[in-house]
Every structure is written in C-alpha cells, then in structure tokens.
Amino acid sequence: MTSRRFSTLLLICALAVAGGALVSLGTLHAAGAEGASSRLDPLLDHTTAVVGESLVQLSDVECKESVSQTKLGKNGKVEYEENSLFDYVVLFQSSSGEPIMVESRLSKEGPRHSRNVPLLITNGFSTLLLIFHPYYAGDYQFVDLGEEPLDGRACVKVHFQHIKGLRSTTALMLRGREYPLDLQGTAFIDKASGTIVRINASLESPMEDVGLRSLQTEVQYAPVKFQGASRAYWLPVSAVIDVESVHQHWRNLHRFTAYHRFETSVKENIGSVP
C-alpha cells in the first residue's frame, strides 16, 4: 500500500532535466473578488460550506481507481500507455483548521508490459474542489461568468485566478527549489445546491525557464447514492491531467468507480464471521 499526506495536490513528472520534478497543485480558497456580483458572494459562501461537507463524505468512502498514463508524440498520438488499478481511499484530517488529506492506494492490477519510458505520476487531483475551501482565503480572485447548463443542471460559471505576489499553494519543486505556480480556471457550480460539478484549471502562462510549457486539468464530480443515506454524496468520477515540457507531452486519466461506504463494509465483514 502507498499513501501520501497532502494539503496540496501532487503532480510528479520527468521534465527535460535530471531528477524530474514535483508540482504541487495547491488547495485554493473562496475569497470573493472585489466588486463581485450580488449573486457571487452568497454562492461562494454556500459552496465553501458544501466543500467542507464533501471532504467528510469523501473520507467516508472507498472506491476503485483506474489510472491510464500516456506519453504523447508531437502529433498528439499515443506513443506509450500504461494502465493500473487501485483500491483508493482519501482520509480527511484537520490541523488548526487546515484541511489535510491522506491519500492511500493499494495496487490491484499493474501494467502487463512495462518499458523504461518516463511517465507522469499524478496524485490528489480528486480533491481539486479544495480550491473553494474557506481556510485558503486571500490568494485568488473569483469572477461570475454567468449561467451555463452542464449535464442538465443549471450552473454558474465561476472563474478563479491567483493574485500575483500573494501566498501561492501551488509550486513546482525542482532539485530542492520551489517555483510558485499561478493557476487560473473555471468551476461549474450548481446554482441551487452550491455543489461543484466540474473544475478546469491551467497555468496562467508557461514557465519556459524550468521547462514547463503547459499544465491543464479537468476534474468532474457526480452524485453517488448509498443505501441508508438521506442524500447523495457528490464524489469525483474522473480527472484528466495534461502536461507539456520542452521535449515531452503526457496525459493521465483517473477514473473513480465502485464507491462504497466504510461502515457498510464493516457491517458485512462482521456479519460473515461464524
């Protein structure tokens, strides 16, 4: 079993330098932009409360995580691909109000044929909704982009952008040195419930000096209904991460399926004991 403690999201890739690199895609926050519309502020307040509840729900379940790691050529076609399957758990902790996630994977299936090809290793993107956690207020601006339906839901598009010069929870770690990253993106928030349905994020500008040309990610969430639960849990269903360096291009796809709650599993195991 492998586990990782993070209050940031983690991306590990072999850039065109020795030793590779570690990118922490940080937990952001919900501070309404100055002059925000009258709708945006209450929506963000609602969403921050929902995010806190979602963290508790996420730590109450386990699932199967399939990971597809691909290396792409200049034409965008797949040059090499590896597929793996894990038992996946994310546990939530809090230290002085700071949300800390402990991500654990137990390998179930590895790639049938593995070659010595540099691949992107991505962790923690299931919790990209931490962008809207209230603990991390002050570093990002939010703008109401209007309403747009998504998957049959009435959603509000909210743009977020890192405020340059303020604390960044996103950094590229290369040879022991941290390079803060400026992220921007869009979240689709259910107008009625304040639930985050989808988040897209990317670099504001390339970081050519360290070989990172682009980073884009999309995470989708969906309702999962459990027996005995009064309401559906909103949980991650997929995460796509696309990274380009000077000489390399990778794309990873994470899928989260077969969710079940811990308490259900415990009851079943106890009931099976003679």
C-alpha positions as a Markdown table, in Angstrom:
| # | Residue | x | y | z |
|---|---|---|---|---|
| 1 | Met | 0.0 | 0.0 | 0.0 |
| 2 | Thr | 1.2 | 3.5 | -0.8 |
| 3 | Ser | -0.1 | 6.6 | 0.9 |
| 4 | Arg | 0.6 | 10.3 | 0.6 |
| 5 | Arg | -0.3 | 13.1 | 3.1 |
| 6 | Phe | -1.1 | 16.3 | 1.4 |
| 7 | Ser | -2.9 | 19.6 | 1.8 |
| 8 | Thr | -2.0 | 20.2 | -1.8 |
| 9 | Leu | -2.5 | 18.2 | -4.9 |
| 10 | Leu | 0.6 | 16.5 | -6.3 |
| 11 | Leu | 1.9 | 16.0 | -9.8 |
| 12 | Ile | 5.2 | 14.2 | -10.4 |
| 13 | Cys | 6.7 | 14.3 | -13.9 |
| 14 | Ala | 10.1 | 13.8 | -15.6 |
| 15 | Leu | 10.7 | 17.2 | -17.2 |
| 16 | Ala | 13.6 | 17.7 | -19.6 |
| 17 | Val | 16.1 | 17.9 | -16.7 |
| 18 | Ala | 17.7 | 15.4 | -14.5 |
| 19 | Gly | 15.9 | 14.3 | -11.4 |
| 20 | Gly | 12.4 | 15.0 | -12.6 |
| 21 | Ala | 10.0 | 17.4 | -10.9 |
| 22 | Leu | 7.3 | 17.6 | -8.3 |
| 23 | Val | 4.4 | 20.0 | -8.9 |
| 24 | Ser | 2.0 | 20.8 | -6.0 |
| 25 | Leu | -1.3 | 21.9 | -7.4 |
| 26 | Gly | -2.5 | 23.7 | -4.3 |
| 27 | Thr | -5.6 | 23.9 | -2.2 |
| 28 | Leu | -7.0 | 27.3 | -3.1 |
| 29 | His | -9.9 | 29.2 | -1.4 |
| 30 | Ala | -13.1 | 31.1 | -1.8 |
| 31 | Ala | -12.5 | 34.8 | -1.4 |
| 32 | Gly | -15.0 | 36.8 | -3.5 |
| 33 | Ala | -13.3 | 39.1 | -5.9 |
| 34 | Glu | -13.7 | 42.8 | -5.3 |
| 35 | Gly | -16.8 | 44.1 | -6.9 |
| 36 | Ala | -18.3 | 40.7 | -7.3 |
| 37 | Ser | -21.9 | 40.4 | -8.3 |
| 38 | Ser | -24.6 | 40.2 | -5.6 |
| 39 | Arg | -25.1 | 36.6 | -6.7 |
| 40 | Leu | -21.4 | 35.5 | -6.4 |
| 41 | Asp | -20.8 | 36.2 | -2.7 |
| 42 | Pro | -23.7 | 34.1 | -1.3 |
| 43 | Leu | -22.9 | 31.4 | -3.9 |
| 44 | Leu | -19.3 | 31.2 | -2.7 |
| 45 | Asp | -20.4 | 31.2 | 0.9 |
| 46 | His | -22.7 | 28.3 | 0.2 |
| 47 | Thr | -20.1 | 26.4 | -1.8 |
| 48 | Thr | -17.4 | 26.7 | 0.9 |
| 49 | Ala | -19.9 | 25.0 | 3.3 |
| 50 | Val | -20.6 | 22.3 | 0.8 |
| 51 | Val | -16.9 | 21.7 | 0.2 |
| 52 | Gly | -16.4 | 21.1 | 3.9 |
| 53 | Glu | -19.2 | 18.5 | 3.9 |
| 54 | Ser | -17.8 | 16.9 | 0.7 |
| 55 | Leu | -14.4 | 16.3 | 2.4 |
| 56 | Val | -16.2 | 14.4 | 5.2 |
| 57 | Gln | -18.2 | 12.4 | 2.7 |
| 58 | Leu | -15.0 | 11.6 | 0.6 |
| 59 | Ser | -13.3 | 10.3 | 3.7 |
| 60 | Asp | -16.3 | 8.1 | 4.5 |
| 61 | Val | -15.9 | 6.0 | 1.3 |
| 62 | Glu | -13.5 | 3.9 | -0.7 |
| 63 | Cys | -13.5 | 3.1 | -4.4 |
| 64 | Lys | -11.7 | 1.6 | -7.4 |
| 65 | Glu | -9.3 | 4.0 | -9.1 |
| 66 | Ser | -8.1 | 3.2 | -12.6 |
| 67 | Val | -5.2 | 5.2 | -13.9 |
| 68 | Ser | -4.1 | 5.5 | -17.5 |
| 69 | Gln | -0.7 | 7.1 | -18.1 |
| 70 | Thr | 0.1 | 8.0 | -21.7 |
| 71 | Lys | 3.1 | 9.6 | -23.4 |
| 72 | Leu | 2.1 | 11.5 | -26.5 |
| 73 | Gly | 4.0 | 12.3 | -29.6 |
| 74 | Lys | 4.3 | 15.6 | -31.4 |
| 75 | Asn | 1.2 | 14.8 | -33.4 |
| 76 | Gly | -0.8 | 14.1 | -30.2 |
| 77 | Lys | -1.0 | 10.4 | -30.8 |
| 78 | Val | -0.2 | 7.9 | -28.1 |
| 79 | Glu | 3.4 | 6.6 | -28.2 |
| 80 | Tyr | 3.1 | 4.6 | -25.0 |
| 81 | Glu | 0.5 | 3.8 | -22.4 |
| 82 | Glu | 0.3 | 2.0 | -19.0 |
| 83 | Asn | -2.9 | 1.1 | -17.1 |
| 84 | Ser | -3.2 | 0.4 | -13.4 |
| 85 | Leu | -6.0 | -0.3 | -11.0 |
| 86 | Phe | -6.0 | 0.5 | -7.3 |
| 87 | Asp | -8.2 | 0.3 | -4.2 |
| 88 | Tyr | -8.4 | 4.0 | -3.4 |
| 89 | Val | -9.1 | 5.8 | -0.1 |
| 90 | Val | -8.8 | 9.5 | 0.9 |
| 91 | Leu | -8.9 | 10.3 | 4.6 |
| 92 | Phe | -9.6 | 13.8 | 5.9 |
| 93 | Gln | -7.8 | 15.3 | 8.9 |
| 94 | Ser | -7.7 | 18.9 | 10.3 |
| 95 | Ser | -4.8 | 20.6 | 11.9 |
| 96 | Ser | -5.6 | 24.0 | 13.4 |
| 97 | Gly | -8.4 | 24.4 | 10.8 |
| 98 | Glu | -6.2 | 23.4 | 7.9 |
| 99 | Pro | -7.7 | 20.5 | 5.8 |
| 100 | Ile | -5.2 | 17.7 | 5.3 |
| 101 | Met | -5.8 | 14.7 | 3.1 |
| 102 | Val | -4.2 | 11.3 | 3.4 |
| 103 | Glu | -4.4 | 9.5 | 0.1 |
| 104 | Ser | -3.9 | 5.8 | 0.1 |
| 105 | Arg | -3.6 | 3.4 | -2.9 |
| 106 | Leu | -3.5 | -0.4 | -2.8 |
| 107 | Ser | -2.4 | -1.9 | -6.1 |
| 108 | Lys | -4.8 | -4.4 | -7.6 |
| 109 | Glu | -3.6 | -4.6 | -11.2 |
| 110 | Gly | -0.4 | -3.3 | -12.8 |
| 111 | Pro | 0.6 | -2.8 | -16.4 |
| 112 | Arg | 1.0 | -6.1 | -18.3 |
| 113 | His | 4.1 | -4.9 | -20.1 |
| 114 | Ser | 6.2 | -2.1 | -18.7 |
| 115 | Arg | 9.0 | -0.3 | -20.5 |
| 116 | Asn | 11.6 | 2.2 | -19.3 |
| 117 | Val | 9.6 | 5.2 | -20.5 |
| 118 | Pro | 9.3 | 8.5 | -18.5 |
| 119 | Leu | 5.7 | 8.8 | -17.4 |
| 120 | Leu | 3.6 | 11.4 | -15.5 |
| 121 | Ile | 2.7 | 10.4 | -11.9 |
| 122 | Thr | -0.3 | 12.3 | -10.7 |
| 123 | Asn | -1.9 | 12.2 | -7.2 |
| 124 | Gly | -4.5 | 14.1 | -5.3 |
| 125 | Phe | -6.5 | 15.6 | -8.2 |
| 126 | Ser | -9.7 | 14.1 | -6.8 |
| 127 | Thr | -9.7 | 16.9 | -4.3 |
| 128 | Leu | -9.3 | 19.8 | -6.6 |
| 129 | Leu | -12.6 | 21.2 | -5.1 |
| 130 | Leu | -10.4 | 22.3 | -2.2 |
| 131 | Ile | -10.0 | 25.4 | -4.4 |
| 132 | Phe | -13.1 | 26.6 | -2.6 |
| 133 | His | -12.2 | 25.7 | 1.0 |
| 134 | Pro | -12.5 | 28.7 | 3.3 |
| 135 | Tyr | -9.2 | 28.0 | 5.1 |
| 136 | Tyr | -7.3 | 29.2 | 2.0 |
| 137 | Ala | -8.9 | 32.6 | 1.5 |
| 138 | Gly | -7.0 | 35.6 | 0.2 |
| 139 | Asp | -4.9 | 34.2 | -2.7 |
| 140 | Tyr | -7.4 | 34.1 | -5.5 |
| 141 | Gln | -10.0 | 36.3 | -7.2 |
| 142 | Phe | -13.3 | 35.0 | -8.3 |
| 143 | Val | -15.5 | 36.3 | -11.1 |
| 144 | Asp | -19.1 | 35.4 | -12.1 |
| 145 | Leu | -19.1 | 34.4 | -15.7 |
| 146 | Gly | -22.9 | 33.9 | -15.9 |
| 147 | Glu | -25.1 | 30.8 | -16.0 |
| 148 | Glu | -24.5 | 27.8 | -18.3 |
| 149 | Pro | -26.2 | 24.4 | -18.1 |
| 150 | Leu | -24.0 | 21.4 | -17.6 |
| 151 | Asp | -25.2 | 17.8 | -17.6 |
| 152 | Gly | -28.8 | 19.0 | -17.3 |
| 153 | Arg | -28.1 | 21.2 | -14.3 |
| 154 | Ala | -28.4 | 25.0 | -14.0 |
| 155 | Cys | -24.8 | 26.0 | -13.2 |
| 156 | Val | -23.0 | 29.3 | -12.5 |
| 157 | Lys | -19.5 | 29.5 | -14.2 |
| 158 | Val | -17.0 | 31.0 | -11.7 |
| 159 | His | -13.6 | 32.0 | -12.9 |
| 160 | Phe | -10.7 | 31.9 | -10.4 |
| 161 | Gln | -7.2 | 33.4 | -10.8 |
| 162 | His | -4.2 | 33.5 | -8.5 |
| 163 | Ile | -3.4 | 37.0 | -7.2 |
| 164 | Lys | 0.3 | 37.5 | -8.1 |
| 165 | Gly | 2.5 | 38.3 | -5.2 |
| 166 | Leu | 0.3 | 36.6 | -2.6 |
| 167 | Arg | 0.9 | 33.3 | -0.9 |
| 168 | Ser | 0.8 | 30.5 | -3.5 |
| 169 | Thr | -0.2 | 27.0 | -2.5 |
| 170 | Thr | 1.0 | 25.8 | -5.9 |
| 171 | Ala | 4.6 | 25.1 | -6.6 |
| 172 | Leu | 7.0 | 23.3 | -8.9 |
| 173 | Met | 9.7 | 21.6 | -6.8 |
| 174 | Leu | 12.8 | 21.0 | -8.9 |
| 175 | Arg | 16.2 | 20.0 | -7.4 |
| 176 | Gly | 15.1 | 21.1 | -4.0 |
| 177 | Arg | 13.9 | 24.5 | -5.1 |
| 178 | Glu | 10.2 | 25.7 | -5.2 |
| 179 | Tyr | 8.8 | 27.6 | -8.1 |
| 180 | Pro | 5.3 | 29.0 | -7.3 |
| 181 | Leu | 2.7 | 28.4 | -9.9 |
| 182 | Asp | 0.0 | 30.8 | -10.9 |
| 183 | Leu | -3.2 | 28.9 | -11.7 |
| 184 | Gln | -6.4 | 30.1 | -13.3 |
| 185 | Gly | -9.5 | 28.2 | -14.3 |
| 186 | Thr | -13.3 | 27.8 | -14.2 |
| 187 | Ala | -15.6 | 26.0 | -11.9 |
| 188 | Phe | -19.2 | 25.0 | -12.7 |
| 189 | Ile | -21.2 | 25.3 | -9.6 |
| 190 | Asp | -24.8 | 24.0 | -9.3 |
| 191 | Lys | -26.9 | 27.1 | -8.8 |
| 192 | Ala | -29.3 | 25.6 | -6.3 |
| 193 | Ser | -27.1 | 23.4 | -4.2 |
| 194 | Gly | -23.7 | 25.2 | -4.4 |
| 195 | Thr | -22.2 | 21.8 | -5.4 |
| 196 | Ile | -19.1 | 21.8 | -7.7 |
| 197 | Val | -19.9 | 19.8 | -10.8 |
| 198 | Arg | -16.7 | 20.4 | -12.8 |
| 199 | Ile | -13.4 | 22.3 | -12.4 |
| 200 | Asn | -10.9 | 23.2 | -15.2 |
| 201 | Ala | -7.5 | 24.7 | -14.2 |
| 202 | Ser | -4.4 | 25.6 | -16.1 |
| 203 | Leu | -1.2 | 27.7 | -15.8 |
| 204 | Glu | -1.7 | 31.4 | -16.4 |
| 205 | Ser | 1.5 | 31.4 | -18.5 |
| 206 | Pro | 4.2 | 29.0 | -19.5 |
| 207 | Met | 7.3 | 28.5 | -17.3 |
| 208 | Glu | 9.9 | 28.1 | -20.0 |
| 209 | Asp | 12.8 | 28.7 | -17.6 |
| 210 | Val | 12.1 | 25.4 | -15.9 |
| 211 | Gly | 10.8 | 23.6 | -18.9 |
| 212 | Leu | 7.1 | 23.6 | -18.0 |
| 213 | Arg | 5.2 | 24.8 | -21.0 |
| 214 | Ser | 1.6 | 23.9 | -20.1 |
| 215 | Leu | -0.4 | 22.2 | -17.4 |
| 216 | Gln | -4.2 | 21.6 | -17.8 |
| 217 | Thr | -6.5 | 19.6 | -15.7 |
| 218 | Glu | -10.2 | 18.8 | -15.6 |
| 219 | Val | -12.0 | 17.1 | -12.7 |
| 220 | Gln | -15.6 | 16.1 | -12.8 |
| 221 | Tyr | -17.9 | 15.3 | -9.8 |
| 222 | Ala | -21.2 | 13.4 | -9.7 |
| 223 | Pro | -23.8 | 12.3 | -7.2 |
| 224 | Val | -23.5 | 8.8 | -5.8 |
| 225 | Lys | -26.4 | 7.4 | -3.8 |
| 226 | Phe | -25.8 | 5.0 | -0.9 |
| 227 | Gln | -28.3 | 2.8 | 0.8 |
| 228 | Gly | -29.5 | 4.3 | 4.1 |
| 229 | Ala | -28.1 | 7.8 | 3.2 |
| 230 | Ser | -30.6 | 10.6 | 3.2 |
| 231 | Arg | -28.8 | 12.4 | 0.4 |
| 232 | Ala | -26.5 | 11.6 | -2.4 |
| 233 | Tyr | -22.7 | 12.1 | -1.9 |
| 234 | Trp | -21.0 | 14.3 | -4.5 |
| 235 | Leu | -17.8 | 12.5 | -5.4 |
| 236 | Pro | -15.0 | 12.7 | -8.0 |
| 237 | Val | -15.7 | 10.5 | -11.1 |
| 238 | Ser | -12.8 | 11.5 | -13.3 |
| 239 | Ala | -9.6 | 13.6 | -13.5 |
| 240 | Val | -7.6 | 14.4 | -16.7 |
| 241 | Ile | -4.2 | 15.9 | -16.4 |
| 242 | Asp | -2.3 | 17.1 | -19.4 |
| 243 | Val | 1.3 | 18.4 | -19.1 |
| 244 | Glu | 3.8 | 19.5 | -21.7 |
| 245 | Ser | 7.5 | 20.2 | -21.1 |
| 246 | Val | 10.1 | 21.3 | -23.7 |
| 247 | His | 10.5 | 17.8 | -25.1 |
| 248 | Gln | 7.7 | 15.7 | -23.6 |
| 249 | His | 3.9 | 15.5 | -23.6 |
| 250 | Trp | 1.9 | 13.4 | -21.1 |
| 251 | Arg | -1.8 | 12.9 | -20.4 |
| 252 | Asn | -3.1 | 10.9 | -17.4 |
| 253 | Leu | -6.7 | 9.8 | -16.9 |
| 254 | His | -8.0 | 8.8 | -13.4 |
| 255 | Arg | -11.4 | 7.2 | -13.1 |
| 256 | Phe | -13.2 | 6.6 | -9.8 |
| 257 | Thr | -15.8 | 3.9 | -9.7 |
| 258 | Ala | -17.5 | 1.2 | -7.4 |
| 259 | Tyr | -17.9 | 3.5 | -4.4 |
| 260 | His | -19.0 | 2.1 | -1.1 |
| 261 | Arg | -19.0 | 3.4 | 2.4 |
| 262 | Phe | -16.7 | 2.1 | 5.1 |
| 263 | Glu | -19.5 | 1.5 | 7.6 |
| 264 | Thr | -21.3 | -0.8 | 5.1 |
| 265 | Ser | -18.1 | -2.8 | 4.6 |
| 266 | Val | -17.5 | -3.2 | 8.3 |
| 267 | Lys | -21.0 | -4.5 | 8.9 |
| 268 | Glu | -20.8 | -7.0 | 6.1 |
| 269 | Asn | -17.5 | -8.3 | 7.4 |
| 270 | Ile | -18.7 | -8.7 | 10.9 |
| 271 | Gly | -21.8 | -10.5 | 9.7 |
| 272 | Ser | -19.8 | -13.0 | 7.8 |
| 273 | Val | -17.8 | -14.2 | 10.8 |
| 274 | Pro | -19.1 | -17.6 | 12.1 |
